[in-house]
Amino acid sequence: MAYSCISSLMQTLKQVLQAKSPLICESCIQQQHVESSYQSLCTLQVFLEDTTNEANDIENLKILENKIKDVVYKAEDRVDSCLTNMILAHNEDDREKACKFFNEELQQVETELDSLRKEVIVIEFHKRGSKLTELTTTSFSSTEETTYVGMKKDYKAILNCLNAQTKELIVISLIGMGGIGKTTLARKVFDNSIIRDRFEKHAWVTISEQYNKRQMLLEVASSISGVNNQEMSNDELMVIVYRSLKGRRFLIVIDDLWSTEAWDQMRRIFQNDNNKSRIILTTRLKHVADYASSPDFPPREVSFLSFKDSWKLFTKKLFRKDRCPPELRKIGKHIIQQCQGLPLSIIVIAGLLSKIDVTYDNWKKIEEDLNSFHGSVLEQCQAILCLSYNYLPPYLKACFLYIGGFPEDMEIRVSKMMSSWIAEQFIKATSDTRLEVVAEEYVQELMDRSLILGKTRKPNGRFKTCKIHDLLRQLCIREAQIENVVHFPYSDLVSTYSQDINDRRRVMIPFLIDDYFIDHPSQRSGKIRTRSLIFMGGGRSYLVPEMNHWPDSISEFKLLKVLDAREIGYDFSPIIRQLVHLRYVDARIEDPSSLAKLFNLQTMIVYSRRNVQLPAEIWTMSQIKHVDIEQMDMPNPVSIGDQQTQPLFLNNLQTLALDSSPFLAEILKKTPNVEKLKIRGANTYNEWFDFVDCLIDLQRLEKLSITASDDNSPCILSSAFYAPSLKHLRLGYTSLPWEEMDVLANLPNLEVLKADSAFNGTNWTLNEDIVFQKLKYLRIWSADDLERWEATTDNFPMLEHLVLLDLDELEEIPQSFGEIMTLKLVQVENCNPAVDSSARNILQEQQGWGNCELQIEIVPSLQYDL
């Protein structure tokens, strides 16, 4: 993957140019070689961005990308190997020798990258139709009647748009992933005889990924006027189309639109004569649909089929009007479950089953060998799905392929996924935008392209988790293997062992890690070039029968940048000190001093089984952005500062999660730019008031979570509790009196408040002058003695989501909450039945006022059913 490896090496060279580590003898490094190499990489990166947008010949572009990738990978190996030797040098003589060799290698790298740069800037792309443009869905055209299943709601919605009284030209967009049925739905509407009778002219145009203006004109001219003269010029064809449509009501279907540029060119042809003409277009890209759709007719997203509709589609395709034989239903339903509601997959499976005798033994064999059989399905389905991948921007390809490593059917934490991309250096660094912001844009773009699906949301509306459809995940695994982006041992599509095992850049291991390291040829001649080892347990601990040899094997992976091994449970202290390139580590560390030389660390998620302290060097790790430690203490920066010539500040630290400390206030004063802060066991050392006083100085703090110690005495917030930028606050076990809620109302930007067993008292009364100006989400959990809650709509003018959990004594929800105009959802779970009744009363009252947007979700408490 040329683009991602260029990005990775560029970030490494940038760090070398800016390095201030005493372990690197900067004076010996010839910066002109580094700068020249960096500029060559910039040229290559821009070249790939431009040519991907312009090139028609995907195969030739892949050949060129592979050449660039090979050269850059070798250059990165040289640079990282030299840096390893410099950092791990035992004495000054060894370090000087390492620096000298580094300069020699830099000159070679500079020469090779410059040669590659000169080669690519003289390449001229001869625009010609890609072989991929020949891919069509004609092989499924005969299934249009049988594939129209589970789309009645979408079908009626489109008919309503077509029949709207609006005289202006309306553009109706259908959006969804490849194979989900957009074309089928559009064809069903287009072929409806009643609909066709309402329009004088009809045309169906398939655009596909490479927009061809001439081909489009030929199709429209042929459909509308019957003219199909290949010798006509584009201008002549446009005149024919214009005259044929002028003044006439028309229905045009534009299938498989891929760009706004193509739409701009097409839109000029279809005049708006205010005669109720209509255009239906299908696309996989949300931004295209949003761009093309008429303002009052938003894009309609085509969804996956339910299991009931999937089975109906399967049986209609395979048995036509007959029913599935009873003895085959159970096996057939198991096979259909694997399709996960994707119509294209269901159709292909049914088509393949139609080629064999419909017998129990044949279907049973397929059920037993489902994976390999499903592979045959993929080979046919993914000819279409591949288009979404092949035409991704270069900066998104590696990010997309990386997702294939997450366990099947897993809801992926978006934050975890973005952190991994950043650690892998997939995200393009810019001078004015943080990597986390760019990563979030990448996530949204993949969602807009229907390549990943958003699942659960955070209270602020952003996606907390996402999923990838199995067919697309299989595509990721296969392409990642080919591109040497990520390897997934034990996948059906990937051989576990091979001669190139040392060259695998990233490895995600789902299980059987012992087997992987037993046979890993780490002792062979040649260096291991793997950059990432990630153990994907899906929340399950690994079972490692023998742990006495494979950790030593990991110590041979000296170029590792990512070690994600939390679920192993092994103490990595003895080997991690050798992995000086680590940017991301998530593991058990019993001897934190082993982290002292890891100056490249950006993310540190470590835990211990006994109370230990991080090394003093943590305060000199300028690259560190995220720190999450358990059973570990941050060293006191004040005591360390006395021994340092430079002041200690972790200015780049954005996330800090740690156990309480007697010098917590001193730590926060040295991390002024932290944005997310989590304190566990707060007030263990009676540091509460010093800690609270520091919050006002954290000008960028947006998210704060405080969990007090179990035996904590009641805390007091007082007016000193103020954080100007705080948006998200969680309090747990703080034993605050309800009156302290008044202090929280003073937080000017608070949008989310979670009170988890945080307040004590029987009465919670909010005076009219207490206003949570921006609060959108409020959760009250386990306030055991709360009986009465008095509040009005004025106290929470912007509230959208109210969650009440385990409130056994509460008498009711304030009835005035039904008057909050912004309220969309009230969730009640395991509360007093009186709370349930008050929630229903609020809903009934709002429905009486015509408010149908408010939703109430109630889970009754079991204790009252006994």
Disulfide bonds with the S-S distance in Angstrom:
Cys25-Cys99 1.77
